């Protein structure tokens, strides 16, 4: 290869890398409206992905905090951190009434793909919320890796199959 071919290949490579970086920087989700159920979910996911577990736990409803001890939550959130930190979240829908809400988000996991590039895996997660003292709080965590007492619907706690 001559010098000109090497320079052209290097320039094309640089442009490709710069384009990928620019697209990823511009692909940040916007903040949901303050005080909305979707914003509560967004804040929760941001706290888990950044390792701010106490603040994430504070996004839970009073009833869920009673069954989901902070120690269980922190241990399992550590596992979620690696998954969520390489993901982006897209708000899909919010079903809303006075005291309850259901927020559906799409989680898009981006993983490096050898030798170059990335692969994506996406799935939906549903968050149930309740309004407590004027603030939305998460009453059900959807993720499969949290302990059962942190993700079970409150209506089923304490009930047995008779």
Long-range contacts (C-beta under 8 A, 24 or more apart in sequence): 27-88, 29-88, 29-89, 29-90, 29-91, 32-91, 35-135, 35-136, 36-94, 36-136, 37-94, 37-96, 37-101, 37-103, 37-127, 37-129, 37-136, 38-91, 38-94, 38-103, 39-136, 40-103, 40-129, 40-135, 40-136, 40-137, 40-138, 41-91, 41-103, 41-105, 41-127, 41-129, 41-138, 42-89, 42-91, 44-127, 44-138, 45-84, 45-89, 45-105, 48-77, 48-80, 48-81, 48-84, 49-81, 49-84, 49-85, 49-87, 50-81, 50-85, 51-78, 51-81, 53-77, 53-78, 59-137, 59-138, 60-137, 60-138, 60-139, 60-141, 61-129, 61-130, 61-132, 61-137, 61-138, 61-139, 62-132, 62-137, 63-130, 63-139, 63-154, 64-137, 64-138, 64-139, 64-140, 64-141, 64-150, 64-154, 67-149, 67-150, 67-152, 67-154, 67-157, 68-141, 68-146, 68-147, 68-149, 68-150, 69-149, 72-146, 72-147, 72-149, 72-150, 73-146, 73-150, 76-145, 76-146, 76-147, 76-150, 77-146, 79-145, 80-143, 80-145, 80-146, 83-109, 83-145, 86-110, 86-111, 92-124, 98-131, 99-130, 99-131, 100-128, 100-129, 100-130, 100-131, 100-139, 101-128, 101-129, 101-130, 101-131, 101-136, 102-126, 102-127, 102-128, 102-129, 103-127, 103-129, 128-153
